[in-house]
């Protein structure tokens, strides 16, 4: 498709690995955009999977994170993200 969601520890993130997205345009891929502190934490966010359903306003994204306070290790989270 025309949406790429990926994990990176590039400078300017919230700590650890953050999730970013980029859109395919006629001239190539857009500059990556951090998905923000509502999704990213000071820990590691990995393995994003995005699904789109026409009947919903948002896309479903499932990802793993090692943030504390859950079952331990890398836990799965899900969130709605806009249809960019």
Secondary structure as UniProt FT lines:
FT   STRAND          3..8
FT   TURN            11..12
FT   STRAND          18..25
FT   TURN            26..27
FT   STRAND          28..29
FT   STRAND          33..34
FT   TURN            37..39
FT   STRAND          45..51
FT   TURN            54..55
FT   STRAND          58..65
FT   STRAND          75..82
//
